[in-house]
Amino acid sequence: MAGRHSRSRRFSPAGIAATAAVGVALAVGGTVGAVQLTAGSEPARPVAVDLSPVATPTSAAPISPSASPSSSVTASPTATRSPQAPSRSKPRTASPKPTATAKKTATTKVVESGSCGASFYSDGQLTANGENFNPDALTAAHKTLPFNTRVRVTNPDNGKSVTVRINDRGPFIEGRCIDLSRAAFAEIASLDLGHVDVRYEVLG
């Protein structure tokens, strides 16, 4: 029976040191490789930060939730005139100025005129046309003029005039053509005079 031959391994200090160096090299190499693989990938980009000023919300004008934080507060829009309506788009014309209309006064036509003496009377009950005589009414007596004819009598000394209505007959004194009531005579002269020269105009 052949004897078994066994070999024993002997480790020298140099071999142990070399083996340890190889282990360390492998460990360091693996770590470096892992670092290189990690460094070879694309680095993550930092998140962009908007540094523009952000308006501080106030109670008077709250910021809408949908508004971007970087949007600035703008002034309120100014009021603008709305388009004119079709009726106002037409050219305007100046309104006509009101013109003062003069009141038309009926022109009195003079059909006869002359000069004579005038007196007055204040007594009597009935006039020639049947009226009750009234010394305070503006009436007069004439010899021929129709009743209700209007006569304007003017005193040339003072320019006063009065218009009377003929409702009686007279006077029957020479040089006098008209006899006025007391009130009519007082309009153009003093009653103390009794009679005056007048200018008369028969009105149509």
FENZIZI-V287318 format. One record per residue. N is the residue number from 0. RES is the residue in one letter. PHI is phi in whole degrees, 0 to 359 (none if undefined). OMEGA is omega in radians with two decimals (* if undefined). Layout:
N&RES&PHI&OMEGA, N&RES&PHI&OMEGA
This chain:
0&M&none&-3.11, 1&A&284&3.14, 2&G&282&3.11, 3&R&282&3.13, 4&H&255&3.14, 5&S&251&-3.14, 6&R&245&3.10, 7&S&259&-3.14, 8&R&271&3.11, 9&R&246&3.13, 10&F&254&3.09, 11&S&274&3.10, 12&P&301&3.13, 13&A&293&3.13, 14&G&294&3.12, 15&I&298&3.14, 16&A&293&3.14, 17&A&293&3.13, 18&T&297&3.11, 19&A&296&3.14, 20&A&295&3.12, 21&V&296&3.13, 22&G&297&3.14, 23&V&295&-3.14, 24&A&297&3.13, 25&L&295&-3.13, 26&A&295&-3.14, 27&V&292&3.14, 28&G&296&3.11, 29&G&297&3.14, 30&T&294&3.14, 31&V&294&3.11, 32&G&296&3.11, 33&A&297&3.12, 34&V&293&3.14, 35&Q&294&3.12, 36&L&297&3.11, 37&T&292&-3.13, 38&A&290&-3.12, 39&G&290&3.13, 40&S&286&-3.10, 41&E&292&-3.12, 42&P&292&3.14, 43&A&290&-3.13, 44&R&280&3.11, 45&P&292&-3.13, 46&V&290&3.14, 47&A&289&-3.14, 48&V&244&3.12, 49&D&280&-3.10, 50&L&261&3.13, 51&S&291&-3.10, 52&P&296&3.13, 53&V&251&3.14, 54&A&294&-3.14, 55&T&281&-3.12, 56&P&294&3.08, 57&T&244&-3.13, 58&S&290&-3.09, 59&A&288&-3.11, 60&A&227&-3.12, 61&P&294&3.13, 62&I&277&3.14, 63&S&292&-3.13, 64&P&301&-3.09, 65&S&281&-3.11, 66&A&288&3.12, 67&S&289&-3.14, 68&P&298&-3.09, 69&S&271&-3.12, 70&S&286&-3.12, 71&S&267&-3.14, 72&V&285&3.12, 73&T&255&3.14, 74&A&292&-3.14, 75&S&296&-3.10, 76&P&296&3.11, 77&T&281&-3.12, 78&A&291&3.10, 79&T&243&-3.13, 80&R&287&3.10, 81&S&287&3.12, 82&P&303&-3.13, 83&Q&291&3.07, 84&A&293&-3.14, 85&P&306&-3.11, 86&S&291&-3.11, 87&R&268&-3.14, 88&S&284&3.13, 89&K&287&3.11, 90&P&298&-3.11, 91&R&275&3.09, 92&T&244&-3.13, 93&A&295&3.13, 94&S&292&-3.11, 95&P&295&3.13, 96&K&284&3.13, 97&P&294&3.13, 98&T&259&3.14, 99&A&289&3.13, 100&T&261&-3.14, 101&A&287&3.12, 102&K&291&-3.14, 103&K&280&3.10, 104&T&258&-3.13, 105&A&294&3.12, 106&T&283&-3.13, 107&T&271&-3.13, 108&K&271&3.09, 109&V&266&-3.10, 110&V&262&-3.14, 111&E&199&3.12, 112&S&211&-3.14, 113&G&177&3.14, 114&S&227&3.13, 115&C&192&3.07, 116&G&271&3.11, 117&A&231&3.09, 118&S&230&3.10, 119&F&222&3.06, 120&Y&218&-3.08, 121&S&228&3.12, 122&D&247&3.11, 123&G&139&-3.14, 124&Q&254&3.14, 125&L&235&3.06, 126&T&268&-3.08, 127&A&294&3.12, 128&N&266&3.04, 129&G&95&3.12, 130&E&275&2.98, 131&N&287&-3.11, 132&F&291&3.14, 133&N&232&-3.10, 134&P&294&3.14, 135&D&269&3.11, 136&A&269&3.14, 137&L&273&-3.14, 138&T&232&-3.12, 139&A&201&3.09, 140&A&246&3.10, 141&H&221&-3.03, 142&K&286&-2.99, 143&T&234&-3.07, 144&L&294&3.12, 145&P&299&3.09, 146&F&298&-3.13, 147&N&70&3.01, 148&T&289&3.14, 149&R&261&-3.11, 150&V&232&3.06, 151&R&264&-3.08, 152&V&248&-3.08, 153&T&235&3.06, 154&N&268&-3.09, 155&P&294&-3.13, 156&D&290&-3.12, 157&N&234&3.11, 158&G&78&-3.14, 159&K&282&-3.13, 160&S&220&3.12, 161&V&211&3.11, 162&T&253&-3.07, 163&V&238&3.10, 164&R&249&-3.13, 165&I&282&3.09, 166&N&222&-3.09, 167&D&210&3.12, 168&R&247&-3.10, 169&G&139&-0.24, 170&P&282&-3.11, 171&F&250&3.09, 172&I&242&-3.09, 173&E&296&-3.14, 174&G&91&3.10, 175&R&243&-3.11, 176&C&249&-3.08, 177&I&215&3.12, 178&D&240&-3.06, 179&L&269&2.98, 180&S&292&-3.11, 181&R&300&-3.12, 182&A&294&-3.13, 183&A&292&3.14, 184&F&295&-3.13, 185&A&294&3.12, 186&E&288&-3.04, 187&I&244&-3.11, 188&A&200&3.11, 189&S&283&3.12, 190&L&296&-3.13, 191&D&293&-3.12, 192&L&288&3.12, 193&G&84&3.09, 194&H&206&-3.13, 195&V&216&3.01, 196&D&277&-3.06, 197&V&230&2.99, 198&R&246&-3.09, 199&Y&243&3.09, 200&E&224&3.11, 201&V&277&-3.06, 202&L&264&-3.14, 203&G&274&*
